[in-house]
Amino acid sequence: MGAPVLATNNVQVDNVVALWRAGESLKAVAEEYGLTRDAAEAICRIAA
């Protein structure tokens, strides 16, 4: 079984969270992965 991915774009959840933990803003994370800021925040909150 592989790592969890986002259904919308098959990006690994860990990649989204790692970028945020590295200091990127939620807006930057969202733009990088084609997400809304709210979606990026929700992913980071759940995974953190």
C-alpha positions in Angstrom: 0.0 0.0 0.0 1.4 3.4 -1.0 1.4 6.8 0.6 -1.9 8.7 0.7 -2.4 11.0 -2.3 -4.9 13.8 -3.1 -7.7 12.5 -5.4 -7.7 15.7 -7.4 -4.1 15.6 -8.6 -2.4 12.4 -7.2 0.1 14.5 -5.2 1.3 12.8 -2.1 -0.1 14.3 1.1 3.4 14.1 2.6 4.7 16.4 -0.1 2.1 19.1 0.6 2.8 19.0 4.3 6.6 18.9 3.8 6.5 22.1 1.8 4.5 23.8 4.5 6.7 22.6 7.3 9.7 23.8 5.3 8.4 27.3 5.8 6.3 28.0 2.7 3.1 29.9 3.2 -0.2 28.1 2.7 -0.8 30.3 -0.3 2.5 29.2 -1.9 1.8 25.5 -1.1 -1.7 25.8 -2.6 -0.3 27.4 -5.8 2.5 24.8 -6.1 0.0 21.9 -6.1 -3.0 23.5 -7.7 -5.1 23.6 -4.6 -7.2 26.3 -2.9 -5.6 27.9 0.2 -8.4 26.4 2.3 -7.7 22.9 0.9 -4.0 23.3 1.6 -4.7 24.4 5.2 -7.1 21.5 5.8 -4.5 19.0 4.5 -1.8 20.4 6.8 -4.1 20.6 9.8 -5.2 16.9 9.4 -1.7 15.6 8.7 0.1 17.7 11.4 
